Amino acid sequence: MHDHRSMLRTFVTPQRLTAAAHPLTHADTRKERTPMRFPKRAALALAGILIGTGWAPGASAAEPAPAALTEHTIGQFNMAGGHAEYGPKGDEVPDALVRSVDDRRPAFMTLSEACRDWNARLESQLPDYTVVFHPVTNGSGQIAQCKHPSDFGNAVLFRDDLGFDAATAVPHGLESPVGYEQREMLCVRSDSRRLAVCSAHLTVGDDRPHLDARRHEAAVAARILATEYAGYTRFLGGDLNDDPLSGATDNFYHPDYRRDAHGQFKEIDSPCGNEMKAGFWIRSLPPVWIWCRSGESTHSQGKIDYLFVEPSLRVAWADATHATYSDHDPLWAGIEF
């Protein structure tokens, strides 16, 4: 886990520089993806070495925090239920996640590529937590299946002492094209605390039809968050299958991040910490520009997993760790709310 003095060095590289302290599992069915539009990886690795210490100053650093604020750990993880190697595995996958949850005690986690039986295992081993799950349908209209006989979809795991109610869970369809897997955003609320947590998994593929589908799904998700959950403190986690500078993620990043961003959120793993802006220069030969819309790699092809939070919330730390049973890295953060 990175503290404030070491986070920036890790954030500016598109691949993790440190090994995970807490083994887990990661996976994803995507075969292709929009190419990363960061500066070259070598330049970013150089930037990670040349940066000084500490995060960039947070936009909300000068704002007084209410006395009731508490730092909570939150997480996003793709469990790889649709992955050819990891999807056929048994209880070793959820059991690895149980160990991480026992260690970190997150307020909640958003889960992609979850399997119904794995979720049941999580609940049986985590008595202080509840898992809400909803399967998606495949292109032929049937319930999608993991790479073992179990329903496939999105999930949210939440701690039971925060007022979240499984009865409030709603699977929002994202208007995927006919013949495609029907992607969803699953949301659950804590009405007593006015919190809403949503888990989304967008269409994979880099040809024009799949890019258009993914961007439309992202726009639909953003609209739902803005309308159905207005007045709530909102959190969005998910495998969005696209890079931070993409047209899909434009829908979530706050306009202060520039590059056509028109969303409402701050992303927890930005190299700029709590400051929302275009980016900054690293003084090197040659100089290197770092986009604030970037972060640690969560997959072999770059950053495609995200945790978006309200701009008013302070991110204390963030880290992409490692998973034994997935092709994705878990993403964690400490957030005050």
C-alpha positions as CSV (number, residue, x, y, z in Angstrom):
1,M,0.0,0.0,0.0
2,H,1.3,3.4,-0.9
3,D,1.3,6.3,1.6
4,H,1.1,10.0,0.5
5,R,4.9,10.1,0.0
6,S,5.1,7.2,-2.4
7,M,1.8,7.2,-4.2
8,L,2.7,9.6,-7.1
9,R,5.7,7.5,-8.1
10,T,3.4,4.5,-8.6
11,F,0.5,6.4,-10.2
12,V,2.4,7.8,-13.1
13,T,3.4,4.4,-14.5
14,P,0.9,2.4,-16.5
15,Q,2.1,-0.8,-14.8
16,R,2.5,-1.6,-11.1
17,L,6.0,-1.0,-9.6
18,T,5.4,-2.9,-6.4
19,A,4.1,-6.4,-5.6
20,A,0.8,-6.8,-3.8
21,A,0.8,-7.1,-0.1
22,H,-2.5,-9.0,-0.2
23,P,-2.9,-11.7,-2.8
24,L,-6.4,-12.0,-4.4
25,T,-7.7,-12.9,-7.8
26,H,-8.3,-11.0,-11.1
27,A,-9.9,-11.7,-14.5
28,D,-11.6,-10.4,-17.5
29,T,-13.1,-11.8,-20.7
30,R,-12.0,-8.9,-22.9
31,K,-9.9,-9.9,-25.8
32,E,-9.1,-6.5,-27.2
33,R,-9.2,-2.9,-26.0
34,T,-8.7,0.7,-27.1
35,P,-4.9,1.3,-27.2
36,M,-3.6,3.3,-24.2
37,R,-3.2,7.0,-25.0
38,F,-0.7,7.8,-22.3
39,P,2.9,9.0,-23.1
40,K,5.1,6.0,-23.9
41,R,5.5,3.5,-21.2
42,A,9.2,4.0,-21.0
43,A,8.8,7.7,-20.5
44,L,6.2,7.1,-17.7
45,A,8.5,4.7,-16.0
46,L,11.2,7.4,-16.1
47,A,8.7,9.8,-14.7
48,G,8.0,7.4,-11.8
49,I,11.7,7.6,-10.9
50,L,12.1,11.3,-11.4
51,I,9.0,12.5,-9.5
52,G,9.8,13.8,-6.0
53,T,7.7,12.8,-3.0
54,G,4.0,13.1,-2.2
55,W,0.8,13.6,-4.0
56,A,-0.1,16.8,-5.9
57,P,-2.0,19.1,-3.6
58,G,-5.6,18.0,-3.3
59,A,-8.3,20.3,-4.5
60,S,-10.2,19.8,-1.3
61,A,-7.2,19.9,1.0
62,A,-8.1,23.3,2.4
63,E,-11.7,22.4,3.1
64,P,-12.5,21.7,6.7
65,A,-13.6,18.1,7.2
66,P,-16.8,17.5,9.2
67,A,-16.1,15.9,12.5
68,A,-18.2,12.8,11.6
69,L,-16.0,11.8,8.6
70,T,-14.3,8.4,8.9
71,E,-11.8,6.9,6.6
72,H,-13.2,3.8,4.9
73,T,-11.5,1.3,2.6
74,I,-13.3,0.6,-0.7
75,G,-12.4,-1.7,-3.5
76,Q,-13.1,-2.8,-7.1
77,F,-12.2,-6.2,-8.4
78,N,-12.8,-8.3,-11.5
79,M,-13.2,-11.9,-10.3
80,A,-12.6,-13.4,-13.8
81,G,-15.6,-15.7,-13.8
82,G,-15.6,-15.5,-17.6
83,H,-11.8,-16.1,-18.1
84,A,-10.8,-19.3,-19.7
85,E,-8.0,-20.0,-17.1
86,Y,-9.6,-18.6,-13.9
87,G,-13.3,-19.0,-14.5
88,P,-13.3,-22.8,-14.2
89,K,-11.7,-22.7,-10.7
90,G,-13.7,-23.5,-7.5
91,D,-13.7,-22.0,-4.0
92,E,-10.1,-21.0,-4.1
93,V,-11.2,-17.9,-6.0
94,P,-13.7,-16.5,-3.5
95,D,-11.6,-17.8,-0.6
96,A,-8.7,-15.6,-1.7
97,L,-11.0,-12.6,-1.8
98,V,-12.3,-13.6,1.7
99,R,-8.8,-13.3,3.0
100,S,-8.3,-9.8,1.5
101,V,-11.7,-8.7,2.9
102,D,-10.9,-10.1,6.4
103,D,-7.6,-8.2,6.3
104,R,-8.8,-4.9,4.9
105,R,-12.4,-4.7,6.2
106,P,-13.6,-2.6,3.3
107,A,-16.9,-0.7,3.5
108,F,-17.8,-2.1,0.1
109,M,-16.4,-3.7,-3.0
110,T,-17.7,-3.6,-6.6
111,L,-17.2,-6.9,-8.3
112,S,-17.1,-7.6,-12.1
113,E,-17.3,-11.1,-13.7
114,A,-18.8,-12.4,-10.5
115,C,-20.4,-15.9,-10.3
116,R,-23.5,-16.8,-8.3
117,D,-21.8,-19.7,-6.5
118,W,-18.7,-17.6,-5.7
119,N,-20.9,-14.9,-4.2
120,A,-22.7,-17.5,-2.0
121,R,-19.3,-18.7,-0.8
122,L,-18.3,-15.1,0.1
123,E,-21.4,-14.6,2.2
124,S,-20.9,-17.9,4.0
125,Q,-17.3,-17.0,4.9
126,L,-18.0,-13.3,5.7
127,P,-20.7,-13.1,8.3
128,D,-20.4,-9.3,8.6
129,Y,-21.0,-8.7,4.9
130,T,-23.8,-9.1,2.3
131,V,-23.4,-9.7,-1.4
132,V,-26.0,-8.5,-3.9
133,F,-25.7,-10.0,-7.4
134,H,-27.5,-9.9,-10.7
135,P,-26.8,-12.0,-13.7
136,V,-26.6,-10.5,-17.2
137,T,-28.0,-12.1,-20.4
138,N,-25.9,-13.1,-23.3
139,G,-26.4,-12.2,-27.0
140,S,-29.0,-14.9,-27.5
141,G,-31.1,-13.7,-24.5
142,Q,-30.0,-16.5,-22.1
143,I,-28.6,-16.0,-18.7
144,A,-24.8,-15.6,-19.2
145,Q,-22.7,-18.3,-17.6
146,C,-19.3,-18.3,-15.9
147,K,-16.6,-20.8,-17.2
148,H,-18.1,-23.2,-14.7
149,P,-21.9,-24.0,-14.3
150,S,-22.9,-20.8,-12.5
151,D,-24.7,-17.5,-13.5
152,F,-22.4,-14.6,-14.5
153,G,-22.9,-11.0,-13.7
154,N,-22.2,-8.0,-11.5
155,A,-22.1,-7.8,-7.7
156,V,-21.6,-5.5,-4.8
157,L,-20.2,-6.7,-1.5
158,F,-21.0,-4.4,1.5
159,R,-20.4,-4.3,5.2
160,D,-23.6,-4.7,7.2
161,D,-23.0,-1.8,9.7
162,L,-23.3,1.0,7.1
163,G,-27.0,0.9,6.5
164,F,-26.9,-0.7,3.0
165,D,-30.0,-2.7,2.3
166,A,-30.0,-5.6,-0.2
167,A,-33.7,-4.8,-0.9
168,T,-32.6,-1.5,-2.6
169,A,-30.5,-3.3,-5.2
170,V,-31.4,-2.3,-8.8
171,P,-29.8,-3.8,-11.9
172,H,-29.9,-1.0,-14.5
173,G,-29.7,-2.0,-18.1
174,L,-27.2,0.0,-20.1
175,E,-28.9,-0.3,-23.6
176,S,-26.3,-2.7,-25.2
177,P,-27.0,-3.4,-28.8
178,V,-29.2,-6.4,-29.8
179,G,-27.1,-9.5,-30.1
180,Y,-24.5,-8.3,-27.6
181,E,-24.2,-9.4,-24.0
182,Q,-26.6,-7.0,-22.2
183,R,-24.3,-5.0,-19.9
184,E,-25.7,-3.7,-16.6
185,M,-24.9,-1.4,-13.7
186,L,-26.0,-2.9,-10.3
187,C,-26.6,-0.3,-7.6
188,V,-27.4,-0.6,-3.9
189,R,-28.2,2.2,-1.4
190,S,-27.8,3.1,2.2
191,D,-30.7,5.5,2.7
192,S,-29.8,6.2,6.3
193,R,-26.4,7.6,5.1
194,R,-27.5,8.7,1.7
195,L,-24.9,6.5,0.0
196,A,-25.2,4.7,-3.4
197,V,-22.7,2.2,-4.7
198,C,-22.8,0.9,-8.3
199,S,-20.9,-1.8,-10.1
200,A,-20.6,-1.7,-13.9
201,H,-18.9,-3.9,-16.6
202,L,-18.9,-2.4,-20.1
203,T,-18.7,-4.1,-23.5
204,V,-15.3,-5.3,-24.7
205,G,-13.9,-4.8,-28.2
206,D,-12.0,-2.2,-30.3
207,D,-13.8,-2.2,-33.6
208,R,-16.2,0.6,-34.3
209,P,-19.4,-1.2,-33.3
210,H,-18.0,-2.3,-30.0
211,L,-16.5,1.1,-29.3
212,D,-19.8,2.8,-30.0
213,A,-21.6,0.3,-27.8
214,R,-19.3,0.9,-24.9
215,R,-19.5,4.6,-25.2
216,H,-23.3,4.5,-25.3
217,E,-23.3,2.2,-22.2
218,A,-21.1,4.6,-20.3
219,A,-23.3,7.5,-21.3
220,V,-26.4,5.6,-20.0
221,A,-24.7,4.7,-16.8
222,A,-23.7,8.4,-16.2
223,R,-27.2,9.5,-16.9
224,I,-28.6,7.0,-14.4
225,L,-26.2,8.1,-11.7
226,A,-27.1,11.8,-12.3
227,T,-30.9,11.2,-12.2
228,E,-31.8,8.1,-10.2
229,Y,-29.2,8.8,-7.5
230,A,-29.3,12.5,-7.3
231,G,-28.8,13.6,-3.6
232,Y,-26.8,10.5,-2.7
233,T,-23.1,10.3,-2.2
234,R,-22.3,8.1,-5.2
235,F,-19.6,5.6,-5.9
236,L,-19.0,3.8,-9.2
237,G,-16.6,0.9,-9.5
238,G,-16.1,-1.3,-12.5
239,D,-14.2,-2.9,-15.3
240,L,-14.9,-0.3,-18.0
241,N,-12.9,-2.0,-20.7
242,D,-11.3,1.2,-21.9
243,D,-8.4,3.5,-21.0
244,P,-8.6,6.7,-18.9
245,L,-8.4,9.0,-21.9
246,S,-11.2,7.2,-23.9
247,G,-14.5,8.5,-25.1
248,A,-16.2,6.0,-22.7
249,T,-14.5,7.3,-19.6
250,D,-15.2,10.9,-20.7
251,N,-18.7,10.3,-19.3
252,F,-17.4,9.9,-15.7
253,Y,-14.3,12.1,-15.3
254,H,-15.2,15.6,-14.0
255,P,-14.7,18.4,-16.6
256,D,-11.7,19.8,-14.6
257,Y,-9.7,16.8,-15.9
258,R,-10.0,18.2,-19.5
259,R,-9.7,16.1,-22.6
260,D,-13.5,16.3,-23.3
261,A,-14.3,15.0,-19.8
262,H,-18.0,15.8,-19.0
263,G,-18.7,13.6,-16.0
264,Q,-19.3,14.3,-12.3
265,F,-16.6,12.3,-10.6
266,K,-13.0,12.1,-9.3
267,E,-11.0,8.9,-9.9
268,I,-9.2,7.5,-6.9
269,D,-6.0,6.3,-8.6
270,S,-5.1,9.5,-10.4
271,P,-1.4,10.6,-10.2
272,C,-2.8,14.0,-9.3
273,G,-4.4,12.7,-6.1
274,N,-7.3,14.9,-5.1
275,E,-6.5,17.6,-7.6
276,M,-8.7,17.5,-10.8
277,K,-6.8,19.1,-13.7
278,A,-5.3,18.2,-17.1
279,G,-1.9,17.1,-15.8
280,F,1.6,18.2,-15.1
281,W,5.1,18.2,-16.5
282,I,8.0,16.1,-15.2
283,R,11.3,17.9,-15.5
284,S,13.4,15.4,-17.3
285,L,15.3,15.0,-20.6
286,P,13.0,15.1,-22.5
287,P,10.2,16.6,-20.4
288,V,7.3,14.2,-19.7
289,W,3.7,15.2,-19.6
290,I,1.6,13.2,-17.1
291,W,-2.2,13.1,-17.5
292,C,-4.3,13.3,-14.4
293,R,-6.6,10.9,-16.3
294,S,-4.2,8.0,-15.8
295,G,-3.2,5.6,-13.1
296,E,-1.8,2.2,-12.2
297,S,-2.3,-0.6,-14.6
298,T,-5.0,-3.0,-13.6
299,H,-4.7,-5.4,-16.5
300,S,-2.0,-6.5,-19.0
301,Q,-3.1,-3.8,-21.4
302,G,-3.3,-0.9,-18.9
303,K,-5.7,0.7,-16.6
304,I,-9.3,-0.4,-17.3
305,D,-10.6,-0.8,-13.8
306,Y,-11.9,2.3,-11.9
307,L,-13.3,3.6,-8.7
308,F,-15.1,7.0,-9.2
309,V,-16.1,9.1,-6.2
310,E,-17.7,12.4,-5.5
311,P,-15.2,15.3,-6.0
312,S,-15.9,16.5,-2.5
313,L,-14.6,13.3,-0.9
314,R,-11.0,13.2,0.1
315,V,-8.9,10.2,-1.2
316,A,-6.4,9.4,1.5
317,W,-4.6,6.7,-0.4
318,A,-5.1,4.3,-3.4
319,D,-3.3,1.2,-4.6
320,A,-3.7,-1.5,-7.3
321,T,-2.4,-4.7,-5.7
322,H,-2.1,-8.2,-7.2
323,A,-4.5,-11.2,-7.6
324,T,-3.5,-14.9,-7.9
325,Y,-6.7,-16.1,-9.6
326,S,-7.5,-13.3,-12.1
327,D,-6.1,-11.4,-15.0
328,H,-7.0,-8.1,-13.3
329,D,-5.5,-6.4,-10.3
330,P,-7.7,-5.4,-7.4
331,L,-8.1,-1.6,-6.9
332,W,-8.3,-0.2,-3.3
333,A,-8.6,3.2,-1.8
334,G,-9.1,4.9,1.5
335,I,-11.9,7.5,1.3
336,E,-13.3,9.8,4.0
337,F,-17.1,9.9,4.2
